Amino acid sequence: MYTKIMFRRAGFGLLLLLFLQGLPAQSSGKFIKQVEQDSFTLYFALPVSMKAEEARVKFEPDFTYHDYEGAPGRDQVTMNFSLFTKEDPVKQIERIEFQAGQESFTTKNVSFLYLEKNGRKWHTRFSALVPVSAYRAVLEKAESTVFEIHAEKRTFIVPGNRKWRKSAGIVAEYLTNQ
């Protein structure tokens, strides 16, 4: 009888161990996609939604990076982002400042992509080029990341939230190991 119980416990433990080994610790697929192209690799960090402090504004950035030798603009990351507002829509961005710990970076060339109204909310989409060094600093110092968006005499302060910190940590680790 004792032997039967021991074999059952051992069998259950072995099944549990095999099951847990198949589970990933953290799934990067929720945060970053990698697409192999003919001559380069495309990395796409999926959007993360964050709220601005002062206004009813939601900021949702995503980042695209082409990794291949000799690529023009290889030292830059494309940041596409959405601003969702309940008040007047944002149509122009003067600059975006990235605070990452003691470091600060500014991107001034922000392009307007489109504007649409969804119910009572405005959705504006923009695009900007960000230096890879700034992007990596923001990822590595995610716990202290703040995005400051200067738009049409309004400033939106957007601190990185828990989902941003988790995403940034996984994306940074993923890009470091590629």
N, C-alpha and C positions, 0 to 999 in steps of 0.2 A: 504494500500500500504506500509506504513512504517513498519507494522508488518511483511509483506511478506519479505521485505529486511532484517530485523533483523533475521528472521528464516533462511534465506539463508546464511547469514554471520555466524550465530551460527552453522548451519549444516556444512558449509565449515570448520570452525575453529575446530569443533569436528572431522571431517574426517582427517584434517591435524594433529591434536594431536594424533589420533590413529595411523596414518601412521608413524609419527616421533617416537612414543614409540616403534615401532617394529624394528627400526634401531639401531644397536649397536653403541656405541660411538667409539670404536676401535675394529676391528676384530683381535683376537689373532690367528686365523687359518692361517693367512698369515705368522706368525712368529714362532709358536710353535704347535706341535702336542703331544697329550697325548694318549698313548695306554695302556690299562689295560691288564696285563698278569695274569696268574694263581696266582702267589704269589707276584707280585710287579707291579709297574707302571713305564712305560718307557716314558721319556720326550725327545722329539727331537726338538731342536731349528733349524729351517730351515736355509739354507745357505744365507749369506749376502755378496754381492760383494763389494770390496773396492780396490782402486788403490794405489800402492806404489808411494812415492814421487819422487824417483830418476830415476826409470827405467820404461819401458813399461811393467809393471808387475801388474797382478790382483791377489788379495788374496781373497779366498772365504771359510770362515770357517763355519762349522756346529757343533753342540754340542749335545751329547747324555748323558742322566743321568738316571740311574736306582735307583728308590727310594723304598727300602724295608729294614726292620729291619734286622740286622745281615748280610747284604750282604758284601762279600769281595769286597773291592774297593769302598764302598759306599761313601767314602770321596773324590772320584775322578770323573771327568767328562771326557768322551772321546771326544776329539776334532779331527774331521776329516777335512782336508782342502785341497783345490786345489790351485796350483800356475799356472797361465797362463802366459807364456812368449813368446815374439817374437824372442828373441835371444836364446842363448844356454839354453837347458833345465836344470832345477835344479834337481839333482838326490840325493842330501844328504843335510840334515839340521843338523847343529851342535846344535842349540838351538833357542828357541823362547822366547823373553822377552815381558812381558805384563806390560805396564805402565798404572796405573789407579790412576790418581791424584798423590798423594805423594807416593803411594805404587808401588812396582815393584815385579814381579814374573818371575821365569825362569823355562822353561821346556826343559830338555836336551834329554830325550829318545823319539826321533821322528822316527817313522818307515816309510819307503818307501812302498807305496802300488802299484802304477803302473805309467807308463809313456806312453803317446800317442801323436801323431802328428795329428793336425786337421788343414788342410790347411797350413798356414804359422805360426801357433801358436803351442806351446808345452803345454801340460796339464800334470802336475805331481800331484799325489794324495798322501797325507801323513796322518799319524795318530799319536796322542800323548795323554798321560794322563795328565790332568790338575787338581790340587787340587780344590775341591769345593769352598774353601775360595777365591782362586784366581779368579775363574769364577764369583762368586757373586760380588766380588770387581769390576771386569771389567764391569759387568752389571750395578751395582749401580753408577759407575762413568763413564758412557758411553760418556759423553760430553768431557772427557779428555783422553779417551782410545787411546793408540798407541800400535800397534803390531810391534815388531822389529824382523825380521827373519834373522838369520845368517846362510848363506848357501854357501859352497864352495868359501870362500874368497870374498863373496859378502854379503852386508847387505841391506835388503829392509825395509824401514821405512814406515809403513802403518797406517795412522791416521784413526780413526773411522769416517765414513762419516754420513750424515743425516739419511740414511736408517739404519745404524748400531745403531745410537742413538735411533731411533724409535723402532727398533726391541728389543734392550737391555732393554728399559724401559718397554715394554709390557711383555717380558719374565721374567724380575725380578718381576714385579707385579704378574704375573701368578704363578710363583713358590712360592712366599711369601704367596699367598692365598690358596695354596694346602695343 
